């Protein structure tokens, strides 16, 4: 066997290892950074924060602050069942029958409403079908002292929404993207924490 | 496909090593490139346009509705508006039960072979073409108006007072006549009651009040809809509060009922009446017992039946019959005699029922309150149908409307209904499919499933229930009541007109978002029923009180009306004369036709769950067989499945032979409800059609005691058995705990003897919180199999088809093993027990054992899985993880209970590719059985639909455990142990007798822990140290007379 052959073999082997590694890495982090475009460019950034009414030079009264709308106003029921909802168009219309009239995306939303069609949102946080996740079991979980396990403050004690533990600071995203790996390792990292005591049996998530 | 030859070696590949490596490297590099550039699939998430208020208590949660289905109250589970499960309602007071057919109604609802829109059938002249509802209704109303009393409505049995009222109203306006027909009507009992008490209203025996039950061909456990199971089971445990009952059964075929008997005598159907009369003679004339003693009429009627004579004629041991008489006498006041079942459809049926009444009167059963009064049965008689057929043939009927009846399939052959229909100018069929009868109609007006339309039902004990829709109609179909109310309105009936106007108004006003719930319904039937119910409740339909009562009825399932009239008066001694005209028993061989346990009269024959359900006794699925006594079977040198010709003179049927344990030598039996030709692709041509063998004698249908001859027809048809062996030698295989009451009284551990578990090589598990466990009381279990269907529905278990069963590839997570106990003898049975020796199977002791994953603490499956796809959980579950499983099947091979099932095929996918279907025709069949739209809607979204190549098994309904945990967490009890009863697996939910108990073994106060600690509890195969989580409680046979 000559040297060139050896080299080819070595290269093939290295290639195989690299390919396998790349495949594994891709699959395990398939979701992190996923940032799909939505049919309507809804801006979550305006939702939190108190309104800040200002008068423009033209004499218009505008809100330069937020709308003070909590996550669960639109994404209802994560505390009540397995699924958190994507708001029905009727929820959008709660506000937009009187505000934001004439704006491009609002008009498009109202078209859906008038046609009686739901808005075909693109799923951002998409767990595999063999995972049975329950929002209510996470958001209501309490430790022995009665404190919520998904604390409503961060490590430094600043207040935060429980949703942020997984979904990240959606209010800071111009386009909503996946901030965490959302793979099994990442789930288990949290489930294994002694203070979480989330259970690591397969059937907790798979059935 | 060509079978593979295991000795054939693959051809040496043309690739050499170098080329292989080069190719491999290129492929790997290419795939790496491809994957790094790959995005995960983009999925849509579609919200509601406007979410219904009613979902505001959480998405992804089940909703439960009470309704009625064919006269039985049921609880329907829906997910996102789709019904997915039917179960008996908890705390039901009606005395009705849920039959297998009711449980499987989900599959009827989503049956792809249902008619989806109206059809002009044109009497089968050419293919049916679509028609419009307007055209059909216009013609129907016109015909009704013109035909007057020459119009007839033929229905099945009517349990709905609302429907009856609508029919009566139509009759008043137009003269429309109503004929009800049910092929399995229990005519004989009503006839006997009319003779004895002057009223054709049989009362309902209360098995929970009787200490001694004598069954004369009784089939109370074979008709679960009649709701006898819980009452019977209540006194089948040796430590029952009221004392254990003793059940003696005289029958010709081993029935599900007879399998629970403590003592069983083989008496053929046509002989039963005489034997019953013999017992009556012994008690009344011989021993002077009861109020009828000394009555000359009774004595005269019973004179031909001295016990010894009767015993000799029937080939029975007179001493044994005498002992039964002794027991009845000793138990007088607590003893009950139950006749009925198939034996009552003999020519001797009315006499048999009368003899039973005479015995009950003698034993004081009526006086002691062992019967509760019931309303008259809403069934049609054969006489009425025969009269109708004659009228049809004579051209006396101008318009015939057929709803919920299928006489071309199930009417006596002598009536020749198909020909009779030809003489009718207008036939409209209101069926759910183009069935045998509809093919002879002008139009098919497709009927909605009871889950899609409003109705109501009168239940026993004076209860009334509303049939509320649980889903919008899937197709362009209408409910029968909706149609009739619409016709009534068109013909000027004021009540119907008001209902139609209210419905139209509801349709015209869109529901306001803030309006009070529920929104008014656009269904005329709904408004009609409300008016009917307001009258029944004597309330103003617009009043809040009525609204409250109505909503309460919908929520609670039933409204308590006045109790039915008390038991009819006193026994008329003159009735005994019925015995005098007793037809002689058949000479030679006689045939019994009995309703198929799952399919009943066959109206749900296109239901894969029911077809695949193995009969608890014969263990045959997908069809039926001619049951022969083992001795006759052996004498004829038959093998199971050999085709026999059954010749009843007026009709002949070919059916495969089956060696039926406990069958009387001179009796053969064949199930009814099979052999449909126009129910759909699932049920068509499955099993022999036995209906033509029935005989019409006067106005009575004779379906048993028919004299027949049998001979080989040549050929063989493989029977789809779900079980390999029949007889069990418990000395060698102590896997069914079984004992007698006297043995149990001296040693409560009797029957559970087996070696204790040896030392384990595995470290014990630590169960920090719950340890889930189950206890199954075999004394309560009667083998009905409703747990099997409940499990199938809950856990998306596919239907594998006849071929799948024959190949042993059934997927059912739960099964009920049926064994015949080989009585102990000196030494042990040899290998001959497998052949079912006559000594065992002629007088079998039947044992039922529900078998499911035992969730062993030291599970043999877990240690052999090379992929760790099956592991033990911290709460004692043996977990099966599908996405980790690659299908080595090591686990199934190592499971001593054979409860693991491997997906050899992808049952849940409809392969559209013609290539696939050509390569493997079976794929089309699998798709027909499981995956044709809209069948997928039956699936429970909480359970994975498994794909090909993975192992699966019982999970103790992990989805329900997790749902209970989530509910506890939501209620602020996260991390705490779940209370007893918080988790109800599907099998437990379906069990009518409370034989299954589930809970936390770590909680000493839980029901399951208490049962597991009982001396009757046994864990299977403890000797091999698998430590199952399921405890079986000994089946105790009451041998104490």
Interface residues (C-beta under 8 A of the other chain):
Chain A: X8 X9 X11 X12 X15 X16 X18 X19 X20 X22 X23 X26 X27 X30 X31 X34 X36 X76 X77 X79 X80 X81 X82 X83 X84 X85 X86 X87 X88 X89 X90 X91 X113 X116 X117 X118 X119 X120 X121 X122 X123 X126 X128 X129 X130 X132 X134 X136 X137 X140 X141 X142 X143 X144 X149 X197 X199 X201 X202 X203 X204 X206 X207
Chain B: X21 X22 X24 X25 X28 X29 X31 X32 X35 X36 X38 X39 X40 X42 X43 X44 X45 X46 X47 X48 X49 X50 X51 X56 X57 X58 X59 X60 X61 X513 X871 X873 X874 X875 X877 X879 X881 X882 X883 X884 X942 X943 X944 X955 X958 X959 X962 X965 X966 X969 X970 X972 X974 X975
